[in-house]
């Protein structure tokens, strides 16, 4: 149990470090550039009760840490999926528009 708490603390420290918060602020600012000045959307607030960890450790604080780690993991997966989707889209753009060279009798680039 102590090892799990230390592991949770290490992950949370990494995810919530000053550098990680700075990256998140930069990302949020870049997403908001399309808005007019003076318009700010309020951050969405969630309760950890809405996202149970899916198991019970017997310790309420550890359950909260597990739920938070689960949310961070899902966030990382979402970011990875977005990158994979972007790569697939780029590859489709490359392969979906072949050039035809009728003198060779072939289709391709």
Backbone atoms as SQL, in Angstrom:
CREATE TABLE atoms (id INTEGER PRIMARY KEY, chain TEXT, resi INTEGER, resn TEXT, atom TEXT, x REAL, y REAL, z REAL);
INSERT INTO atoms VALUES
  (1, 'A', 1, 'UNK', 'N', 0.824, -1.186, 0.000),
  (2, 'A', 1, 'UNK', 'CA', 0.000, 0.000, 0.000),
  (3, 'A', 1, 'UNK', 'C', 0.877, 1.263, 0.000),
  (4, 'A', 2, 'UNK', 'N', 1.964, 1.229, 0.768),
  (5, 'A', 2, 'UNK', 'CA', 2.853, 2.391, 0.798),
  (6, 'A', 2, 'UNK', 'C', 3.516, 2.599, -0.562),
  (7, 'A', 3, 'UNK', 'N', 3.880, 1.484, -1.219),
  (8, 'A', 3, 'UNK', 'CA', 4.498, 1.586, -2.542),
  (9, 'A', 3, 'UNK', 'C', 3.511, 2.189, -3.542),
  (10, 'A', 4, 'UNK', 'N', 2.237, 1.823, -3.432),
  (11, 'A', 4, 'UNK', 'CA', 1.227, 2.361, -4.334),
  (12, 'A', 4, 'UNK', 'C', 1.032, 3.853, -4.096),
  (13, 'A', 5, 'UNK', 'N', 1.035, 4.252, -2.850),
  (14, 'A', 5, 'UNK', 'CA', 0.897, 5.674, -2.524),
  (15, 'A', 5, 'UNK', 'C', 2.083, 6.452, -3.085),
  (16, 'A', 6, 'UNK', 'N', 3.284, 5.889, -2.941),
  (17, 'A', 6, 'UNK', 'CA', 4.475, 6.565, -3.479),
  (18, 'A', 6, 'UNK', 'C', 4.412, 6.655, -5.010),
  (19, 'A', 7, 'UNK', 'N', 3.933, 5.572, -5.651),
  (20, 'A', 7, 'UNK', 'CA', 3.799, 5.583, -7.102),
  (21, 'A', 7, 'UNK', 'C', 2.782, 6.636, -7.542),
  (22, 'A', 8, 'UNK', 'N', 1.661, 6.705, -6.832),
  (23, 'A', 8, 'UNK', 'CA', 0.641, 7.719, -7.133),
  (24, 'A', 8, 'UNK', 'C', 1.211, 9.117, -6.960),
  (25, 'A', 9, 'UNK', 'N', 1.954, 9.307, -5.898),
  (26, 'A', 9, 'UNK', 'CA', 2.544, 10.617, -5.640),
  (27, 'A', 9, 'UNK', 'C', 3.527, 10.990, -6.742),
  (28, 'A', 10, 'UNK', 'N', 4.311, 10.033, -7.202),
  (29, 'A', 10, 'UNK', 'CA', 5.277, 10.320, -8.266),
  (30, 'A', 10, 'UNK', 'C', 4.570, 10.705, -9.567),
  (31, 'A', 11, 'UNK', 'N', 3.513, 9.971, -9.914),
  (32, 'A', 11, 'UNK', 'CA', 2.777, 10.293, -11.140),
  (33, 'A', 11, 'UNK', 'C', 2.090, 11.647, -11.018),
  (34, 'A', 12, 'UNK', 'N', 1.465, 11.896, -9.873),
  (35, 'A', 12, 'UNK', 'CA', 0.784, 13.176, -9.685),
  (36, 'A', 12, 'UNK', 'C', 1.777, 14.329, -9.704),
  (37, 'A', 13, 'UNK', 'N', 2.934, 14.127, -9.113),
  (38, 'A', 13, 'UNK', 'CA', 3.957, 15.171, -9.116),
  (39, 'A', 13, 'UNK', 'C', 4.412, 15.467, -10.540),
  (40, 'A', 14, 'UNK', 'N', 4.572, 14.403, -11.327),
  (41, 'A', 14, 'UNK', 'CA', 4.984, 14.581, -12.720),
  (42, 'A', 14, 'UNK', 'C', 3.904, 15.304, -13.516),
  (43, 'A', 15, 'UNK', 'N', 2.650, 14.882, -13.339),
  (44, 'A', 15, 'UNK', 'CA', 1.552, 15.453, -14.117),
  (45, 'A', 15, 'UNK', 'C', 1.185, 16.859, -13.659),
  (46, 'A', 16, 'UNK', 'N', 1.394, 17.147, -12.388),
  (47, 'A', 16, 'UNK', 'CA', 0.980, 18.430, -11.844),
  (48, 'A', 16, 'UNK', 'C', 2.166, 19.331, -11.521),
  (49, 'A', 17, 'UNK', 'N', 3.309, 19.039, -12.096),
  (50, 'A', 17, 'UNK', 'CA', 4.491, 19.864, -11.864),
  (51, 'A', 17, 'UNK', 'C', 4.291, 21.240, -12.493),
  (52, 'A', 18, 'UNK', 'N', 5.159, 22.148, -12.157),
  (53, 'A', 18, 'UNK', 'CA', 5.065, 23.507, -12.712),
  (54, 'A', 18, 'UNK', 'C', 5.192, 23.468, -14.231),
  (55, 'A', 19, 'UNK', 'N', 6.073, 22.632, -14.748),
  (56, 'A', 19, 'UNK', 'CA', 6.247, 22.531, -16.206),
  (57, 'A', 19, 'UNK', 'C', 4.984, 21.987, -16.874),
  (58, 'A', 20, 'UNK', 'N', 4.362, 20.981, -16.256),
  (59, 'A', 20, 'UNK', 'CA', 3.138, 20.413, -16.818),
  (60, 'A', 20, 'UNK', 'C', 2.005, 21.441, -16.802),
  (61, 'A', 21, 'UNK', 'N', 1.909, 22.199, -15.711),
  (62, 'A', 21, 'UNK', 'CA', 0.877, 23.240, -15.644),
  (63, 'A', 21, 'UNK', 'C', 1.147, 24.331, -16.681),
  (64, 'A', 22, 'UNK', 'N', 2.417, 24.673, -16.896),
  (65, 'A', 22, 'UNK', 'CA', 2.756, 25.689, -17.898),
  (66, 'A', 22, 'UNK', 'C', 2.376, 25.195, -19.296),
  (67, 'A', 23, 'UNK', 'N', 2.659, 23.914, -19.589),
  (68, 'A', 23, 'UNK', 'CA', 2.275, 23.359, -20.897),
  (69, 'A', 23, 'UNK', 'C', 0.764, 23.394, -21.067),
  (70, 'A', 24, 'UNK', 'N', 0.025, 23.062, -20.014),
  (71, 'A', 24, 'UNK', 'CA', -1.431, 23.074, -20.084),
  (72, 'A', 24, 'UNK', 'C', -1.959, 24.490, -20.324),
  (73, 'A', 25, 'UNK', 'N', -1.339, 25.491, -19.677),
  (74, 'A', 25, 'UNK', 'CA', -1.766, 26.877, -19.877),
  (75, 'A', 25, 'UNK', 'C', -1.484, 27.334, -21.298),
  (76, 'A', 26, 'UNK', 'N', -0.334, 26.932, -21.846),
  (77, 'A', 26, 'UNK', 'CA', 0.004, 27.286, -23.225),
  (78, 'A', 26, 'UNK', 'C', -0.977, 26.643, -24.185),
  (79, 'A', 27, 'UNK', 'N', -1.293, 25.366, -23.951),
  (80, 'A', 27, 'UNK', 'CA', -2.250, 24.667, -24.812),
  (81, 'A', 27, 'UNK', 'C', -3.627, 25.313, -24.735),
  (82, 'A', 28, 'UNK', 'N', -4.043, 25.680, -23.539),
  (83, 'A', 28, 'UNK', 'CA', -5.348, 26.321, -23.370),
  (84, 'A', 28, 'UNK', 'C', -5.374, 27.685, -24.051),
  (85, 'A', 29, 'UNK', 'N', -4.265, 28.414, -23.952),
  (86, 'A', 29, 'UNK', 'CA', -4.197, 29.738, -24.590),
  (87, 'A', 29, 'UNK', 'C', -4.239, 29.607, -26.108),
  (88, 'A', 30, 'UNK', 'N', -3.574, 28.604, -26.649),
  (89, 'A', 30, 'UNK', 'CA', -3.567, 28.442, -28.106),
  (90, 'A', 30, 'UNK', 'C', -4.937, 28.023, -28.614),
  (91, 'A', 31, 'UNK', 'N', -5.709, 27.271, -27.825),
  (92, 'A', 31, 'UNK', 'CA', -7.059, 26.889, -28.225),
  (93, 'A', 31, 'UNK', 'C', -7.990, 28.089, -28.181),
  (94, 'A', 32, 'UNK', 'N', -7.730, 29.026, -27.288),
  (95, 'A', 32, 'UNK', 'CA', -8.610, 30.168, -27.106),
  (96, 'A', 32, 'UNK', 'C', -8.311, 31.334, -28.025),
  (97, 'A', 33, 'UNK', 'N', -7.320, 31.211, -28.896),
  (98, 'A', 33, 'UNK', 'CA', -6.946, 32.341, -29.762),
  (99, 'A', 33, 'UNK', 'C', -8.038, 32.728, -30.742),
  (100, 'A', 34, 'UNK', 'N', -8.910, 31.781, -31.088),
  (101, 'A', 34, 'UNK', 'CA', -9.973, 32.081, -32.030),
  (102, 'A', 34, 'UNK', 'C', -11.087, 32.906, -31.422),
  (103, 'A', 35, 'UNK', 'N', -11.127, 33.017, -30.129),
  (104, 'A', 35, 'UNK', 'CA', -12.172, 33.792, -29.454),
  (105, 'A', 35, 'UNK', 'C', -11.839, 35.278, -29.496),
  (106, 'A', 36, 'UNK', 'N', -12.872, 36.068, -29.351),
  (107, 'A', 36, 'UNK', 'CA', -12.666, 37.503, -29.285),
  (108, 'A', 36, 'UNK', 'C', -12.091, 37.854, -27.930),
  (109, 'A', 37, 'UNK', 'N', -11.371, 38.962, -27.887),
  (110, 'A', 37, 'UNK', 'CA', -10.792, 39.377, -26.611),
  (111, 'A', 37, 'UNK', 'C', -11.906, 39.661, -25.619),
  (112, 'A', 38, 'UNK', 'N', -11.640, 39.330, -24.376),
  (113, 'A', 38, 'UNK', 'CA', -12.617, 39.577, -23.328),
  (114, 'A', 38, 'UNK', 'C', -13.564, 38.419, -23.113),
  (115, 'A', 39, 'UNK', 'N', -13.611, 37.465, -24.044),
  (116, 'A', 39, 'UNK', 'CA', -14.489, 36.313, -23.890),
  (117, 'A', 39, 'UNK', 'C', -13.676, 35.146, -23.358),
  (118, 'A', 40, 'UNK', 'N', -14.012, 34.700, -22.195),
  (119, 'A', 40, 'UNK', 'CA', -13.339, 33.554, -21.590),
  (120, 'A', 40, 'UNK', 'C', -14.394, 32.554, -21.182),
  (121, 'A', 41, 'UNK', 'N', -14.173, 31.293, -21.518),
  (122, 'A', 41, 'UNK', 'CA', -15.110, 30.286, -21.052),
  (123, 'A', 41, 'UNK', 'C', -14.660, 29.821, -19.678),
  (124, 'A', 42, 'UNK', 'N', -15.620, 29.580, -18.833),
  (125, 'A', 42, 'UNK', 'CA', -15.304, 29.118, -17.481),
  (126, 'A', 42, 'UNK', 'C', -14.789, 27.693, -17.559),
  (127, 'A', 43, 'UNK', 'N', -13.788, 27.364, -16.759),
  (128, 'A', 43, 'UNK', 'CA', -13.287, 25.989, -16.776),
  (129, 'A', 43, 'UNK', 'C', -14.366, 25.031, -16.271),
  (130, 'A', 44, 'UNK', 'N', -14.372, 23.845, -16.834),
  (131, 'A', 44, 'UNK', 'CA', -15.319, 22.830, -16.408),
  (132, 'A', 44, 'UNK', 'C', -14.815, 22.182, -15.133),
  (133, 'A', 45, 'UNK', 'N', -15.670, 22.101, -14.149),
  (134, 'A', 45, 'UNK', 'CA', -15.298, 21.509, -12.867),
  (135, 'A', 45, 'UNK', 'C', -15.990, 20.160, -12.749),
  (136, 'A', 46, 'UNK', 'N', -15.212, 19.131, -12.446),
  (137, 'A', 46, 'UNK', 'CA', -15.740, 17.793, -12.272),
  (138, 'A', 46, 'UNK', 'C', -15.503, 17.346, -10.833),
  (139, 'A', 47, 'UNK', 'N', -16.309, 16.442, -10.385),
  (140, 'A', 47, 'UNK', 'CA', -16.128, 15.821, -9.082),
  (141, 'A', 47, 'UNK', 'C', -15.571, 14.421, -9.300),
  (142, 'A', 48, 'UNK', 'N', -14.628, 14.020, -8.462),
  (143, 'A', 48, 'UNK', 'CA', -14.083, 12.670, -8.581),
  (144, 'A', 48, 'UNK', 'C', -15.152, 11.615, -8.315),
  (145, 'A', 49, 'UNK', 'N', -16.236, 11.992, -7.649),
  (146, 'A', 49, 'UNK', 'CA', -17.339, 11.049, -7.416),
  (147, 'A', 49, 'UNK', 'C', -18.001, 10.651, -8.727),
  (148, 'A', 50, 'UNK', 'N', -17.897, 11.522, -9.746),
  (149, 'A', 50, 'UNK', 'CA', -18.481, 11.233, -11.049),
  (150, 'A', 50, 'UNK', 'C', -17.634, 10.240, -11.847),
  (151, 'A', 51, 'UNK', 'N', -16.399, 9.998, -11.412),
  (152, 'A', 51, 'UNK', 'CA', -15.472, 9.129, -12.131),
  (153, 'A', 51, 'UNK', 'C', -14.832, 8.128, -11.168),
  (154, 'A', 52, 'UNK', 'N', -15.593, 7.118, -10.745),
  (155, 'A', 52, 'UNK', 'CA', -15.031, 6.143, -9.798),
  (156, 'A', 52, 'UNK', 'C', -13.891, 5.369, -10.453),
  (157, 'A', 53, 'UNK', 'N', -12.931, 4.884, -9.646),
  (158, 'A', 53, 'UNK', 'CA', -11.786, 4.192, -10.218),
  (159, 'A', 53, 'UNK', 'C', -12.123, 2.813, -10.782),
  (160, 'A', 54, 'UNK', 'N', -13.274, 2.258, -10.435),
  (161, 'A', 54, 'UNK', 'CA', -13.644, 0.949, -10.944),
  (162, 'A', 54, 'UNK', 'C', -13.274, -0.182, -9.999),
  (163, 'A', 55, 'UNK', 'N', -12.668, 0.146, -8.882),
  (164, 'A', 55, 'UNK', 'CA', -12.323, -0.838, -7.855),
  (165, 'A', 55, 'UNK', 'C', -12.243, -0.104, -6.530),
  (166, 'A', 56, 'UNK', 'N', -12.206, -0.864, -5.453),
  (167, 'A', 56, 'UNK', 'CA', -12.156, -0.254, -4.123),
  (168, 'A', 56, 'UNK', 'C', -10.890, -0.698, -3.410),
  (169, 'A', 57, 'UNK', 'N', -10.118, 0.249, -2.943),
  (170, 'A', 57, 'UNK', 'CA', -8.875, -0.058, -2.227),
  (171, 'A', 57, 'UNK', 'C', -9.098, -0.176, -0.726),
  (172, 'A', 58, 'UNK', 'N', -10.264, 0.258, -0.270),
  (173, 'A', 58, 'UNK', 'CA', -10.537, 0.252, 1.164),
  (174, 'A', 58, 'UNK', 'C', -10.137, 1.550, 1.841),
  (175, 'A', 59, 'UNK', 'N', -9.499, 2.449, 1.109),
  (176, 'A', 59, 'UNK', 'CA', -9.060, 3.736, 1.652),
  (177, 'A', 59, 'UNK', 'C', -9.615, 4.841, 0.758),
  (178, 'A', 60, 'UNK', 'N', -10.399, 5.733, 1.333),
  (179, 'A', 60, 'UNK', 'CA', -11.061, 6.786, 0.552),
  (180, 'A', 60, 'UNK', 'C', -10.062, 7.671, -0.193),
  (181, 'A', 61, 'UNK', 'N', -8.965, 8.047, 0.471),
  (182, 'A', 61, 'UNK', 'CA', -7.958, 8.906, -0.175),
  (183, 'A', 61, 'UNK', 'C', -7.287, 8.172, -1.334),
  (184, 'A', 62, 'UNK', 'N', -7.007, 6.892, -1.144),
  (185, 'A', 62, 'UNK', 'CA', -6.385, 6.101, -2.201),
  (186, 'A', 62, 'UNK', 'C', -7.353, 5.914, -3.367),
  (187, 'A', 63, 'UNK', 'N', -8.640, 5.761, -3.063),
  (188, 'A', 63, 'UNK', 'CA', -9.649, 5.678, -4.126),
  (189, 'A', 63, 'UNK', 'C', -9.665, 6.966, -4.950),
  (190, 'A', 64, 'UNK', 'N', -9.568, 8.111, -4.280),
  (191, 'A', 64, 'UNK', 'CA', -9.543, 9.395, -4.993),
  (192, 'A', 64, 'UNK', 'C', -8.301, 9.507, -5.864),
  (193, 'A', 65, 'UNK', 'N', -7.155, 9.079, -5.316),
  (194, 'A', 65, 'UNK', 'CA', -5.913, 9.118, -6.098),
  (195, 'A', 65, 'UNK', 'C', -6.017, 8.195, -7.307),
  (196, 'A', 66, 'UNK', 'N', -6.619, 7.019, -7.131),
  (197, 'A', 66, 'UNK', 'CA', -6.787, 6.077, -8.243),
  (198, 'A', 66, 'UNK', 'C', -7.710, 6.663, -9.309),
  (199, 'A', 67, 'UNK', 'N', -8.775, 7.322, -8.873),
  (200, 'A', 67, 'UNK', 'CA', -9.691, 7.948, -9.834),
  (201, 'A', 67, 'UNK', 'C', -8.980, 9.049, -10.599),
  (202, 'A', 68, 'UNK', 'N', -8.162, 9.831, -9.920),
  (203, 'A', 68, 'UNK', 'CA', -7.414, 10.896, -10.588),
  (204, 'A', 68, 'UNK', 'C', -6.412, 10.315, -11.574),
  (205, 'A', 69, 'UNK', 'N', -5.719, 9.267, -11.176),
  (206, 'A', 69, 'UNK', 'CA', -4.775, 8.622, -12.089),
  (207, 'A', 69, 'UNK', 'C', -5.489, 8.057, -13.306),
  (208, 'A', 70, 'UNK', 'N', -6.687, 7.531, -13.090),
  (209, 'A', 70, 'UNK', 'CA', -7.470, 7.009, -14.215),
  (210, 'A', 70, 'UNK', 'C', -7.818, 8.134, -15.185),
  (211, 'A', 71, 'UNK', 'N', -8.232, 9.273, -14.650),
  (212, 'A', 71, 'UNK', 'CA', -8.553, 10.414, -15.514),
  (213, 'A', 71, 'UNK', 'C', -7.324, 10.896, -16.282),
  (214, 'A', 72, 'UNK', 'N', -6.180, 10.937, -15.622),
  (215, 'A', 72, 'UNK', 'CA', -4.953, 11.343, -16.298),
  (216, 'A', 72, 'UNK', 'C', -4.575, 10.355, -17.398),
  (217, 'A', 73, 'UNK', 'N', -4.766, 9.064, -17.120),
  (218, 'A', 73, 'UNK', 'CA', -4.469, 8.026, -18.102),
  (219, 'A', 73, 'UNK', 'C', -5.375, 8.173, -19.325),
  (220, 'A', 74, 'UNK', 'N', -6.669, 8.384, -19.088),
  (221, 'A', 74, 'UNK', 'CA', -7.614, 8.560, -20.200),
  (222, 'A', 74, 'UNK', 'C', -7.247, 9.808, -21.005),
  (223, 'A', 75, 'UNK', 'N', -6.823, 10.855, -20.325),
  (224, 'A', 75, 'UNK', 'CA', -6.394, 12.072, -21.009),
  (225, 'A', 75, 'UNK', 'C', -5.185, 11.803, -21.902),
  (226, 'A', 76, 'UNK', 'N', -4.219, 11.045, -21.377),
  (227, 'A', 76, 'UNK', 'CA', -3.054, 10.686, -22.183),
  (228, 'A', 76, 'UNK', 'C', -3.452, 9.837, -23.388),
  (229, 'A', 77, 'UNK', 'N', -4.389, 8.910, -23.187),
  (230, 'A', 77, 'UNK', 'CA', -4.860, 8.087, -24.304),
  (231, 'A', 77, 'UNK', 'C', -5.561, 8.939, -25.359),
  (232, 'A', 78, 'UNK', 'N', -6.339, 9.932, -24.906),
  (233, 'A', 78, 'UNK', 'CA', -7.032, 10.807, -25.846),
  (234, 'A', 78, 'UNK', 'C', -6.029, 11.592, -26.688),
  (235, 'A', 79, 'UNK', 'N', -4.971, 12.081, -26.038),
  (236, 'A', 79, 'UNK', 'CA', -3.930, 12.831, -26.741),
  (237, 'A', 79, 'UNK', 'C', -3.235, 11.925, -27.767),
  (238, 'A', 80, 'UNK', 'N', -2.931, 10.687, -27.371),
  (239, 'A', 80, 'UNK', 'CA', -2.307, 9.728, -28.285),
  (240, 'A', 80, 'UNK', 'C', -3.230, 9.420, -29.452),
  (241, 'A', 81, 'UNK', 'N', -4.523, 9.224, -29.180),
  (242, 'A', 81, 'UNK', 'CA', -5.474, 8.937, -30.252),
  (243, 'A', 81, 'UNK', 'C', -5.566, 10.106, -31.228),
  (244, 'A', 82, 'UNK', 'N', -5.531, 11.328, -30.719),
  (245, 'A', 82, 'UNK', 'CA', -5.554, 12.496, -31.597),
  (246, 'A', 82, 'UNK', 'C', -4.325, 12.524, -32.507),
  (247, 'A', 83, 'UNK', 'N', -3.168, 12.171, -31.961),
  (248, 'A', 83, 'UNK', 'CA', -1.942, 12.138, -32.769),
  (249, 'A', 83, 'UNK', 'C', -2.008, 11.044, -33.824),
  (250, 'A', 84, 'UNK', 'N', -2.538, 9.878, -33.468),
  (251, 'A', 84, 'UNK', 'CA', -2.692, 8.778, -34.425),
  (252, 'A', 84, 'UNK', 'C', -3.672, 9.188, -35.525),
  (253, 'A', 85, 'UNK', 'N', -4.781, 9.812, -35.153),
  (254, 'A', 85, 'UNK', 'CA', -5.756, 10.275, -36.148),
  (255, 'A', 85, 'UNK', 'C', -5.129, 11.275, -37.108),
  (256, 'A', 86, 'UNK', 'N', -4.298, 12.165, -36.591),
  (257, 'A', 86, 'UNK', 'CA', -3.625, 13.141, -37.433),
  (258, 'A', 86, 'UNK', 'C', -2.675, 12.452, -38.410),
  (259, 'A', 87, 'UNK', 'N', -1.944, 11.470, -37.931),
  (260, 'A', 87, 'UNK', 'CA', -1.027, 10.718, -38.787),
  (261, 'A', 87, 'UNK', 'C', -1.790, 9.975, -39.873),
  (262, 'A', 88, 'UNK', 'N', -2.893, 9.333, -39.510),
  (263, 'A', 88, 'UNK', 'CA', -3.711, 8.616, -40.497),
  (264, 'A', 88, 'UNK', 'C', -4.247, 9.585, -41.541),
  (265, 'A', 89, 'UNK', 'N', -4.707, 10.733, -41.106),
  (266, 'A', 89, 'UNK', 'CA', -5.231, 11.739, -42.033),
  (267, 'A', 89, 'UNK', 'C', -4.144, 12.211, -43.000),
  (268, 'A', 90, 'UNK', 'N', -2.947, 12.430, -42.472),
  (269, 'A', 90, 'UNK', 'CA', -1.838, 12.854, -43.334),
  (270, 'A', 90, 'UNK', 'C', -1.508, 11.787, -44.365),
  (271, 'A', 91, 'UNK', 'N', -1.498, 10.550, -43.940),
  (272, 'A', 91, 'UNK', 'CA', -1.200, 9.460, -44.867),
  (273, 'A', 91, 'UNK', 'C', -2.302, 9.311, -45.909),
  (274, 'A', 92, 'UNK', 'N', -3.543, 9.495, -45.512),
  (275, 'A', 92, 'UNK', 'CA', -4.636, 9.430, -46.475),
  (276, 'A', 92, 'UNK', 'C', -4.549, 10.561, -47.487),
  (277, 'A', 93, 'UNK', 'N', -4.155, 11.751, -47.041),
  (278, 'A', 93, 'UNK', 'CA', -3.975, 12.862, -47.975),
  (279, 'A', 93, 'UNK', 'C', -2.891, 12.531, -48.992),
  (280, 'A', 94, 'UNK', 'N', -1.863, 11.850, -48.550),
  (281, 'A', 94, 'UNK', 'CA', -0.748, 11.502, -49.428),
  (282, 'A', 94, 'UNK', 'C', -1.146, 10.424, -50.426),
  (283, 'A', 95, 'UNK', 'N', -1.882, 9.413, -49.981),
  (284, 'A', 95, 'UNK', 'CA', -2.192, 8.274, -50.854),
  (285, 'A', 95, 'UNK', 'C', -3.502, 8.425, -51.611),
  (286, 'A', 96, 'UNK', 'N', -4.365, 9.338, -51.255),
  (287, 'A', 96, 'UNK', 'CA', -5.686, 9.434, -51.872),
  (288, 'A', 96, 'UNK', 'C', -5.705, 10.287, -53.134),
  (289, 'A', 97, 'UNK', 'N', -4.596, 10.891, -53.500),
  (290, 'A', 97, 'UNK', 'CA', -4.575, 11.780, -54.656),
  (291, 'A', 97, 'UNK', 'C', -3.432, 11.391, -55.591),
  (292, 'A', 98, 'UNK', 'N', -3.554, 10.237, -56.267),
  (293, 'A', 98, 'UNK', 'CA', -2.445, 9.821, -57.132),
  (294, 'A', 98, 'UNK', 'C', -2.382, 10.676, -58.400),
  (295, 'A', 99, 'UNK', 'N', -1.196, 10.820, -58.912),
  (296, 'A', 99, 'UNK', 'CA', -0.974, 11.529, -60.170),
  (297, 'A', 99, 'UNK', 'C', -0.930, 10.486, -61.289),
  (298, 'A', 100, 'UNK', 'N', -1.493, 10.800, -62.428),
  (299, 'A', 100, 'UNK', 'CA', -1.508, 9.861, -63.549),
  (300, 'A', 100, 'UNK', 'C', -0.488, 10.304, -64.587),
  (301, 'A', 101, 'UNK', 'N', 0.359, 9.382, -64.993),
  (302, 'A', 101, 'UNK', 'CA', 1.318, 9.614, -66.074),
  (303, 'A', 101, 'UNK', 'C', 0.926, 8.674, -67.205),
  (304, 'A', 102, 'UNK', 'N', 0.121, 9.188, -68.146),
  (305, 'A', 102, 'UNK', 'CA', -0.427, 8.333, -69.196),
  (306, 'A', 102, 'UNK', 'C', 0.660, 7.783, -70.119),
  (307, 'A', 103, 'UNK', 'N', 1.811, 8.455, -70.210),
  (308, 'A', 103, 'UNK', 'CA', 2.877, 7.939, -71.081),
  (309, 'A', 103, 'UNK', 'C', 3.468, 6.658, -70.529),
  (310, 'A', 104, 'UNK', 'N', 3.407, 6.466, -69.228),
  (311, 'A', 104, 'UNK', 'CA', 3.926, 5.245, -68.606),
  (312, 'A', 104, 'UNK', 'C', 2.837, 4.182, -68.488),
  (313, 'A', 105, 'UNK', 'N', 1.596, 4.601, -68.632),
  (314, 'A', 105, 'UNK', 'CA', 0.495, 3.660, -68.461),
  (315, 'A', 105, 'UNK', 'C', 0.327, 3.229, -67.020),
  (316, 'A', 106, 'UNK', 'N', 0.821, 4.069, -66.093),
  (317, 'A', 106, 'UNK', 'CA', 0.748, 3.739, -64.677),
  (318, 'A', 106, 'UNK', 'C', 0.077, 4.882, -63.921),
  (319, 'A', 107, 'UNK', 'N', -0.445, 4.529, -62.791),
  (320, 'A', 107, 'UNK', 'CA', -0.993, 5.536, -61.889),
  (321, 'A', 107, 'UNK', 'C', -0.109, 5.556, -60.657),
  (322, 'A', 108, 'UNK', 'N', 0.313, 6.740, -60.252),
  (323, 'A', 108, 'UNK', 'CA', 1.164, 6.868, -59.061),
  (324, 'A', 108, 'UNK', 'C', 1.853, 8.198, -59.041),
  (325, 'A', 109, 'UNK', 'N', 2.698, 8.416, -58.081),
  (326, 'A', 109, 'UNK', 'CA', 3.378, 9.690, -57.946),
  (327, 'A', 109, 'UNK', 'C', 4.660, 9.706, -58.687);
